[in-house]
């Protein structure tokens, strides 16, 4: 298995625990040292999209998830031990789930939004 930055490993744990805010912090820390790495930025945008959606910012979630889709496509099918062919269905399903006619809902109404698909991330040997 390759050696990746510790933050990358921690990202997987945080993502699978549903702590998307921490995912953002971990990925941003790595991305700030390598701003040309659109793979990290794509994962960061995906995490931010889920976080936005969980707080009712539907428009922000749509925009971030679409950006994630666009950034990650150049890294398919697999990059840094992550099988993007397992991530892409999640991104595309999420984009189809986000209500198109809603930009924002109050936090107390978030439970009325359609539920996002579930995704577990894990590293695979190359």
N, C-alpha and C positions, 0 to 999 in steps of 0.2 A: 504494500500500500504506500502511496506517495505521502510525503510530509507536507501538510498544508498549515497555514497559520492557525494558531490555537483558536482564534476567533471564528474561523470557518467551522471547526468541529463544534464549538459552542453554539453557533448559529443553528446547526441541525437539532441540537437538544432543545434550544429555545423554540424553534419552529414547531417541533413535534409536541411541545408542551403548550402551544398556543400563545406564547409570549412574543407577539409580533413587534411590540415596541422595542424589546431587547434585541430582536433580530435586526431591526433598523440600526441600532447603535453599533452592534458588532460588525455588520457589513459596511456601515459608513466609515468606521475606523480603518478597515482594510482598504476601502475604495479611495479614501483620502490620500493614501500613499501610492495609489496606482489608478489615477483617474481615467486612464485609457481602457481599463478593464470593464467592458460593458457587461460581462458575465456577472460580476459582483453587483454592478448597478441594476441589472435586470432582476436579480434575486432581491435586492434592496427594494426596488419598486413593487415587486410582488408582495413582499411583507408589508410595505406601507399601504398598499391597496386593501389588504385584508384588515389591517388596523383601522383605516378610514371607514370601511364598511361597518365594522363593529361599533362605530360611534355615530353612524347615521350619515356620514359624508359619502353619499352614493356617487355623486359626480366625480369627486376626488378618487374614489375607488376605481371607477371606470377608466379614468385617465391614466392612473398609475398602472393598472393591470394591462392596458393596451401598450403602454410604454415598455413594460416588462416583456410582453409578447414580442415586441419589435427588437428589443436589445438582445434577448436570448436566442433568437432564431439563427444567428450566425454561429452559435456554439453547439448546435444540434449535430449529431444525436447525443453525444456524451462529452462532458467537459468536467475537469476536476473531480472525477469520480461520481458525478451526478448524471443519471440517465434522464436527459431532458425529454425523451419520448414518453416518460411517465409524468413529467411536470406539465407538458403542453396540454394534455387533455384537461387538467385542472384549470389552467389559465383560460382555455377556450370555453369550458363549461361555466366558469365564473363570469366571463364576459357575457354569456347568454343569460345568466341568472340576474345580473344587475338590472334593476328596473330602468328602462330607457326614458321614462317620463317623469322621473323623480331625481332631483338634485340633492336634496337633503331631507332628513326626517329628524325630529327631536329625539334625544337619547331614549326617552321613555317609550318611544314607538319603534325602536330598532328591532324588537322581537317580532314585529309584524312584517319585516322584510323577508324575502325569500332566503332560505338557508343556502350557504355556499357548499359546494362539494367538499369532501374531506381529502386531505393529502398528507401522507407521511413521507418525509424525506429521509433518505439514507445514502451513505457512501457505498459505492461498489468498487471492487478491484478492477483495474483496467484490463 
